[in-house]
């Protein structure tokens, strides 16, 4: 005789079935010349593969044929065009299968991932000629995993990042101002911190995926300009005197202004600030812009810290206490070396902003957003 579930069990099962699942829309963009190789069947199989991971979200794939950019094109141009397509189609994520070669720093790669944009690009010719369909299927699955993973290519246990991305796209913050009449006051106040914490978590995940601490090292002209400006500060007695007479408050304000100015200059000069093509997408674009600003700000702050340590060590090594004392007008102490490094790092960071202005838009976007991976399997049994 079949056992009848108890009322609590039945209620729990009904509640589980009634609980809505997040719906993640994945756009698969295929170049026109590859329509025979990348068919709707592959997009459907990709959806099944994602569902098999059982992450608590519903996946829906949409296949579209679009050249995006006219060849020859840089990788960052493909990502920018795919981003515009994603916003126009109201997708959450997008993978691009192109027939163009991909390069990063003049080095050929097979795929490119930009977690902040929610875009991944794979070059089909780079996957080889044998076993193309299964290899492409595995590659697309890996790319989606990298896009919504924890930054290291691993899925979060409950698919939280994917759900939060979709919740933001639907305008969760607007829900706070609507349909609140039937909500208890206590629940309303609990809901606000939950939403804000959720979006903060998503923002931190997007910034972490960008690896902002690597930003300055990828901008060679900015780094060179900063080093040159720092060297000038070390050999100029006027800089010594200014640093010696400036108080800690002025130096702190100057450093904050320097980092802020440099970050803003990089964002504005290279068009990193995005505008929403549709009011419905405004929330998503706001999140993207916050992630961009945080990425650049952390990157420039990292450059500032590295310059400070480098200048301090160089000053201690090359500037004798007598030489520095002659410029300061009093005996040199360790605090004087620290203030000199502090002020010189501030000047050097502004010099880095000038150097960043000489960088190409492609180099800056590549440094700020995209992470590449060319470690494909080259041998198949």
KEMAR-73269 format. One line per 10 residues: number of its first residue (from 1); their letters; for each residue x, z, y of C-alpha. Coordinates in nm, 4 decimals. Last residue first. Example, Ala and Ser with C-alpha at 12.3 -4.5 7.8 and 13.67 -1.06 7.14 Angstrom:
BEGIN
2> sa> 1.3670:0.7140:-0.1060; 1.2300:0.7800:-0.4500 .
***
This chain:
BEGIN
381> xxxxxxxxxx> 4.1376:-2.9077:1.0322; 4.1663:-2.9086:1.4055; 4.4808:-2.8971:1.6119; 4.5143:-2.8870:1.9867; 4.3021:-2.5789:2.0474; 4.2590:-2.5461:2.4169; 4.4760:-2.3211:2.6285; 4.4306:-2.5021:2.9588; 4.2556:-2.2262:3.1470; 4.1885:-2.2306:3.5151 .
371> xxxxxxxxxx> 4.0657:-1.9703:3.7607; 3.8924:-2.0844:4.0742; 3.7822:-1.8818:4.3701; 4.0201:-1.7808:4.6465; 4.3389:-1.9616:4.5447; 4.1594:-2.2845:4.4552; 3.9581:-2.2680:4.7737; 4.2753:-2.2192:4.9763; 4.4648:-2.4991:4.8023; 4.1728:-2.7436:4.8341 .
361> xxxxxxxxxx> 4.1270:-2.6687:5.2027; 4.4919:-2.7590:5.2568; 4.7272:-2.4922:5.3873; 4.8515:-2.5192:5.7453; 4.5976:-2.2650:5.8710; 4.7281:-2.0243:5.6078; 5.0650:-2.0323:5.7851; 4.9056:-1.9238:6.1097; 4.7267:-1.6434:5.9269; 5.0568:-1.5423:5.7674 .
351> xxxxxxxxxx> 5.2020:-1.4983:6.1130; 4.9208:-1.2516:6.1793; 5.0319:-1.0699:5.8646; 5.3925:-1.0693:5.9874; 5.2941:-0.9002:6.3123; 5.1161:-0.6204:6.1252; 5.4010:-0.5938:5.8762; 5.6363:-0.5510:6.1729; 5.4297:-0.2630:6.3099; 5.4228:-0.0716:5.9815 .
341> xxxxxxxxxx> 5.7829:-0.1520:5.8902; 5.8990:-0.0196:6.2296; 5.6753:0.2865:6.1912; 5.8268:0.3614:5.8482; 6.1824:0.3133:5.9746; 6.1093:0.5520:6.2615; 5.9619:0.8054:6.0182; 6.2858:0.7938:5.8190; 6.4757:0.9076:6.1275; 6.6701:0.7238:6.3951 .
331> xxxxxxxxxx> 6.8397:0.9167:6.6755; 6.7112:0.8359:7.0201; 6.7055:0.5392:7.2565; 6.5038:0.3274:7.0154; 6.7274:0.0213:7.0261; 7.0569:0.2092:7.0000; 6.9005:0.4384:6.7385; 6.8258:0.1378:6.5156; 7.1899:0.0325:6.5188; 7.3138:0.3890:6.4655 .
321> xxxxxxxxxx> 7.0715:0.4512:6.1774; 7.2010:0.1375:6.0027; 6.9619:-0.1536:5.9694; 7.0306:-0.3626:5.6586; 6.9172:-0.1519:5.3606; 6.6625:0.0775:5.5219; 6.5193:-0.2173:5.7138; 6.4993:-0.4277:5.3971; 6.3178:-0.1529:5.2038; 6.0677:-0.1004:5.4863 .
311> xxxxxxxxxx> 6.0164:-0.4748:5.5277; 5.9453:-0.5282:5.1577; 5.7131:-0.2280:5.1306; 5.5185:-0.3291:5.4403; 5.5027:-0.6937:5.3348; 5.3563:-0.5986:4.9968; 5.0938:-0.3793:5.1620; 4.9961:-0.6556:5.4059; 4.9734:-0.9159:5.1288; 4.7444:-0.6830:4.9346 .
301> xxxxxxxxxx> 4.5319:-0.6390:5.2467; 4.5172:-1.0191:5.2773; 4.3903:-1.0523:4.9196; 4.1451:-0.7649:4.9577; 3.9979:-0.9273:5.2685; 3.9890:-1.2739:5.1095; 3.8014:-1.1507:4.8032; 3.5699:-0.9243:5.0036; 3.4761:-1.2092:5.2380; 3.4115:-1.4475:4.9488 .
291> xxxxxxxxxx> 3.2081:-1.1905:4.7546; 2.9990:-1.1193:5.0635; 2.9501:-1.4934:5.1102; 2.8302:-1.5333:4.7506; 2.5878:-1.2446:4.7890; 2.4477:-1.3960:5.1076; 2.4165:-1.7304:4.9272; 2.2062:-1.5700:4.6535; 1.9824:-1.3984:4.9065; 1.9345:-1.7170:5.1084 .
281> xxxxxxxxxx> 1.8337:-1.9278:4.8099; 1.4615:-1.9211:4.8818; 1.5340:-2.0119:5.2449; 1.6825:-2.3425:5.1271; 2.0139:-2.5148:5.2013; 2.1777:-2.1696:5.2334; 2.4988:-2.1770:5.4351; 2.8389:-2.1026:5.2832; 3.1405:-1.9456:5.4517; 3.4609:-2.0781:5.2947 .
271> xxxxxxxxxx> 3.4992:-2.3516:5.5571; 3.8791:-2.3624:5.5568; 3.9482:-2.2502:5.9123; 3.6586:-2.0038:5.9140; 3.7452:-1.8095:5.5980; 4.1231:-1.8088:5.6551; 4.0848:-1.7083:6.0196; 3.8437:-1.4298:5.9300; 4.0891:-1.2821:5.6816; 4.3758:-1.3050:5.9302 .
261> xxxxxxxxxx> 4.1732:-1.1438:6.2070; 4.0530:-0.8611:5.9830; 4.4010:-0.7867:5.8472; 4.5551:-0.7890:6.1961; 4.2755:-0.5855:6.3537; 4.3094:-0.3193:6.0842; 4.6881:-0.3145:6.1313; 4.6561:-0.2861:6.5096; 4.4056:-0.0015:6.4804; 4.6409:0.1865:6.2474 .
251> xxxxxxxxxx> 4.9408:0.1250:6.4738; 4.7472:0.2473:6.7748; 4.6379:0.5635:6.5956; 4.9865:0.6314:6.4582; 5.1400:0.6244:6.8035; 5.3322:0.3381:6.9551; 5.6601:0.4359:7.1195; 5.8919:0.3670:6.8266; 5.7075:0.0539:6.7148; 5.7348:-0.0901:7.0657 .
241> xxxxxxxxxx> 6.1057:-0.0036:7.0871; 6.1921:-0.1607:6.7518; 5.9898:-0.4732:6.8338; 6.1893:-0.5096:7.1549; 6.5112:-0.4747:6.9504; 6.4347:-0.7906:6.7561; 6.6118:-0.8306:6.4203; 6.3470:-0.6733:6.1963; 6.0544:-0.8348:6.3751; 6.1965:-1.1837:6.3264 .
231> xxxxxxxxxx> 6.2318:-1.1206:5.9534; 5.8665:-1.0177:5.9342; 5.7575:-1.3337:6.1119; 5.9596:-1.5450:5.8671; 5.8157:-1.3548:5.5686; 5.4606:-1.4020:5.6970; 5.5131:-1.7736:5.7551; 5.6465:-1.8142:5.4005; 5.3507:-1.6272:5.2497; 5.1020:-1.8347:5.4467 .
221> xxxxxxxxxx> 5.2774:-2.1559:5.3449; 5.2827:-2.0520:4.9785; 4.9189:-1.9568:4.9458; 4.9020:-1.8736:4.5740; 5.0965:-1.5478:4.6135; 4.8562:-1.4434:4.8896; 4.5474:-1.4750:4.6698; 4.6770:-1.3007:4.3572; 4.5356:-0.9605:4.4609; 4.1972:-1.1332:4.4997 .
211> xxxxxxxxxx> 4.1518:-1.1711:4.1222; 3.8389:-1.3894:4.1651; 3.6730:-1.2266:3.8628; 3.7154:-0.8884:4.0303; 3.5244:-1.0113:4.3339; 3.2360:-1.1334:4.1192; 3.2246:-0.8080:3.9225; 3.2315:-0.6018:4.2392; 2.9380:-0.8004:4.3755; 2.7421:-0.7551:4.0522 .
201> xxxxxxxxxx> 2.7974:-0.3803:4.0579; 2.6934:-0.3666:4.4222; 2.3830:-0.5631:4.3284; 2.2901:-0.3113:4.0616; 2.3697:-0.0144:4.2831; 2.1405:-0.1525:4.5527; 1.8616:-0.2140:4.3047; 1.8868:0.1304:4.1475; 1.9248:0.3014:4.4859; 1.5981:0.1381:4.6034 .
191> xxxxxxxxxx> 1.4010:0.2000:4.2841; 1.4337:0.5777:4.2963; 1.2767:0.5926:4.6398; 0.9873:0.3787:4.5235; 0.9426:0.5821:4.2103; 0.9025:0.8988:4.4153; 0.6424:0.7356:4.6401; 0.4280:0.6300:4.3484; 0.3827:0.2534:4.3308; 0.0384:0.1034:4.3852 .
181> xxxxxxxxxx> 0.0930:0.0288:4.7540; 0.4428:-0.0972:4.6946; 0.3486:-0.4558:4.6095; 0.5880:-0.5969:4.8642; 0.8749:-0.4614:5.0778; 1.0951:-0.3531:4.7900; 1.0205:-0.6768:4.6059; 1.2028:-0.8638:4.8835; 1.5259:-0.7015:4.7690; 1.4767:-0.8602:4.4306 .
171> xxxxxxxxxx> 1.4902:-1.2115:4.5717; 1.4553:-1.4247:4.2597; 1.8203:-1.5250:4.2749; 1.9228:-1.1608:4.2878; 1.7312:-1.0845:3.9711; 1.8949:-1.3838:3.8029; 2.2452:-1.2624:3.8836; 2.1513:-0.9097:3.7818; 2.0314:-1.0294:3.4441; 2.3525:-1.2213:3.3763 .
161> xxxxxxxxxx> 2.5674:-0.9278:3.4804; 2.3680:-0.6863:3.2670; 2.4008:-0.8857:2.9444; 2.3542:-0.5652:2.7490; 2.7034:-0.5176:2.6091; 2.8946:-0.7076:2.8744; 3.0235:-1.0294:2.7282; 3.3965:-1.0814:2.7148; 3.5918:-1.3513:2.9024; 3.8040:-1.1050:3.0958 .
151> xxxxxxxxxx> 3.5899:-1.0958:3.4063; 3.3119:-0.8927:3.2439; 3.1373:-1.2000:3.1074; 2.8869:-1.4216:3.2841; 3.1107:-1.7164:3.3715; 3.3674:-1.6608:3.0966; 3.0970:-1.6628:2.8281; 2.9549:-1.9824:2.9805; 3.2969:-2.1447:2.9503; 3.3423:-2.0305:2.5902 .
141> xxxxxxxxxx> 3.0052:-2.1807:2.4930; 3.0959:-2.5088:2.6613; 3.4259:-2.5191:2.4724; 3.2607:-2.4528:2.1368; 3.0124:-2.7362:2.1883; 3.2831:-2.9700:2.3154; 3.4906:-2.9041:2.0029; 3.1890:-2.9607:1.7797; 3.1133:-3.2956:1.9503; 3.4715:-3.4219:1.9843 .
131> xxxxxxxxxx> 3.5857:-3.3829:1.6250; 3.8727:-3.6210:1.6998; 3.9438:-3.7981:2.0314; 4.0977:-3.5213:2.2404; 3.9516:-3.2393:2.4462; 4.1329:-3.3603:2.7605; 3.9104:-3.6711:2.7716; 3.6053:-3.4422:2.8169; 3.7360:-3.2688:3.1285; 3.5581:-2.9344:3.1541 .
121> xxxxxxxxxx> 3.4167:-2.7760:3.4678; 3.2680:-2.4289:3.5097; 3.0487:-2.3139:3.7986; 2.8870:-1.9780:3.8763; 3.0344:-2.0042:4.2264; 3.1984:-1.6619:4.2001; 3.2925:-1.7217:3.8362; 3.4905:-2.0392:3.9156; 3.6194:-2.1829:3.5887; 3.8365:-2.4899:3.5376 .
111> xxxxxxxxxx> 3.8938:-2.6864:3.2192; 4.1440:-2.9112:3.0461; 4.4363:-2.8511:3.2769; 4.6963:-3.0891:3.4206; 4.9528:-2.9286:3.6525; 4.9777:-3.0677:4.0043; 4.9011:-2.7173:4.1401; 4.5805:-2.7237:3.9355; 4.4757:-3.0590:3.7928; 4.1639:-3.1899:3.6210 .
101> xxxxxxxxxx> 4.1377:-3.5450:3.4896; 3.8038:-3.7197:3.5453; 3.5545:-3.7887:3.2658; 3.3467:-3.4895:3.3649; 3.1375:-3.2317:3.1816; 3.0114:-2.9839:3.4384; 2.8778:-2.6401:3.3483; 2.6215:-2.4683:3.5680; 2.4900:-2.1197:3.6218; 2.1797:-1.9625:3.7741 .
91> xxxxxxxxxx> 1.9968:-2.2863:3.8485; 1.7751:-2.3402:4.1532; 1.8097:-2.7223:4.1347; 1.9349:-2.7538:4.4942; 2.1555:-2.4453:4.4630; 2.3163:-2.5661:4.1415; 2.3661:-2.9157:4.2851; 2.5435:-2.7703:4.5878; 2.7696:-2.5672:4.3568; 2.8397:-2.8763:4.1458 .
81> xxxxxxxxxx> 2.9545:-3.0604:4.4581; 3.1853:-2.7728:4.5540; 3.3244:-2.7497:4.1995; 3.3880:-3.1248:4.1844; 3.5598:-3.1159:4.5237; 3.7737:-2.8240:4.4037; 3.8959:-3.0351:4.1132; 4.0136:-3.3106:4.3449; 3.8466:-3.6485:4.3337; 3.9455:-4.0082:4.2547 .
71> xxxxxxxxxx> 3.6704:-4.0794:4.1878; 3.3319:-4.0499:4.3607; 3.1794:-3.7043:4.3450; 2.8719:-3.5546:4.1744; 2.8583:-3.8317:3.9064; 2.5210:-3.7046:3.7912; 2.3403:-3.7013:3.4578; 2.1234:-3.3922:3.4146; 2.0699:-3.1552:3.1243; 1.8704:-2.8350:3.1691 .
61> xxxxxxxxxx> 1.9361:-2.5335:2.9487; 1.7096:-2.2282:2.9217; 1.8408:-1.8962:2.7985; 1.6337:-1.5806:2.7510; 1.8210:-1.2545:2.7938; 1.8729:-0.9503:2.5707; 2.2272:-1.0398:2.4748; 2.1489:-1.1707:2.1280; 2.4595:-1.3899:2.0875; 2.2386:-1.6296:1.8907 .
51> xxxxxxxxxx> 2.0515:-1.7134:2.2129; 2.3727:-1.8517:2.3579; 2.4337:-2.0696:2.0536; 2.0722:-2.1907:2.0650; 2.1117:-2.2910:2.4296; 2.4328:-2.4753:2.3463; 2.2482:-2.6577:2.0689; 1.9902:-2.7729:2.3244; 2.2632:-2.9002:2.5584; 2.4292:-3.0776:2.2663 .
41> xxxxxxxxxx> 2.0976:-3.2369:2.1652; 2.0282:-3.3460:2.5228; 2.3297:-3.5707:2.4899; 2.6954:-3.5412:2.5826; 2.8741:-3.8254:2.4054; 2.6311:-4.1021:2.4989; 2.5856:-3.9750:2.8556; 2.9608:-3.9689:2.9095; 2.9882:-4.2612:3.1518; 2.7212:-4.1138:3.3770 .
31> xxxxxxxxxx> 2.9121:-3.7829:3.4261; 2.7287:-3.4869:3.2751; 2.5871:-3.1818:3.4484; 2.4609:-2.9018:3.2226; 2.2469:-2.6583:3.4211; 2.1963:-2.3132:3.2754; 1.8799:-2.1227:3.3657; 1.8897:-1.7556:3.2730; 1.5486:-1.5959:3.2142; 1.5577:-1.2171:3.2103 .
21> xxxxxxxxxx> 1.3417:-1.0573:2.9493; 1.0055:-0.9015:3.0193; 0.9088:-0.5867:2.8298; 0.5765:-0.6546:2.6616; 0.7249:-0.6757:2.3126; 0.9148:-0.3500:2.3597; 0.6045:-0.1803:2.5043; 0.3979:-0.2993:2.2089; 0.6584:-0.1646:1.9671; 0.6695:0.1701:2.1460 .
11> xxxxxxxxxx> 0.2912:0.1945:2.1480; 0.2821:0.1163:1.7770; 0.5440:0.3803:1.7055; 0.3647:0.6391:1.9184; 0.0346:0.5523:1.7490; 0.1692:0.5747:1.3967; 0.2424:0.2620:1.2024; 0.0227:0.1977:0.8965; 0.2165:0.1862:0.5713; 0.1455:-0.1016:0.3377 .
1> x> 0.0000:0.0000:0.0000 .
***
